[in-house]
Amino acid sequence: MVINRQTQEITHHHVFELPDLLPKKYFVVANNTKVFPARLRGRKLTGGKVEILLTSPLGNSRYHCLTKPRLQPAQKLIFSDALIGTISHNNNIEQTIKFNLEESILRPTLSKLGTIPTPPYIKRFLTHASDYQTIYAKYGFSAAAPTTGLHFTPTLLSKLKASHAWHELTLNVGLGTFLPVKAVNITSHHMHQESYTITASCAENIKAAKAAKKRLLAIGTTTLRALESNLQLIPGSRSTKIFLYPPYQFTAVDALFTNFHLPHSTLLMLVSAFCSSPNTPEKFSNFSSSLLGRAYTEALRQNYRFFSFGDAMLIL
């Protein structure tokens, strides 16, 4: 689906048409983060089974994690003869685990023992765990894929790079991306931090393109959030917990290629802001009557697919 924010026109296309649908004045920035095999299965000292999902590294062999079942501080977990973890901290959602191995040994060990944390509803679509990586994934530590990038094939990527400049940053996908909003007042929602890196070459290329009056297409909401968090394009590694909802004025990004998002997600609120005032002539009052709401109604009528392996929209 293509949404023109200024004319409010909605049209239907195929993803392989993206290089032709994107005007020549645009350049592209994507998130090249890599999904880590962050799901570990182990046992308590009493023998009970435990499953944990590592959500972000903290350094010194410590990681934030989600556990099933929830565990008590100081509880030890056994994952193999060599790998033992101890729960050291609790908060409302995440826990912290400290492993017994040094970082240089720990990361390769986790890679061997862990599995890619694919969502349950898409396992039947996957032949290999690598199917849950974008074809341009390179760096980082993500607990989930930046799913808009899953639309890209080598052919499509090659064609887009031939017609439009392509640049990459790295934002590590974690709870900030996929936790739903449960607060009655969305301003009370606590956004979890996610780390991101913008290299010096990426920053300079974006600055040069902007200076040449080029417009920026972000591939996915994670790319957009990194760029809106660093408007000065200062290179290096930082973290963001930016929460975007109407009425937010976007400064860094001019167009967005993204999937269809679910109710109560921060991503749906972000895209609602992108499709409403002050970024378009239409003020946001409620979702169903908004431009994005009308687009979603049309998507349902046309049997578009949602979730991680669903369809996409280009918002210009």
Summary of the structure (lengths in Angstrom):
residues: 316
radius of gyration: 20.3
end to end distance: 10.9
largest distance: 63.9
contacts: 989
relative contact order: 0.17
helix: 29%
strand: 28%
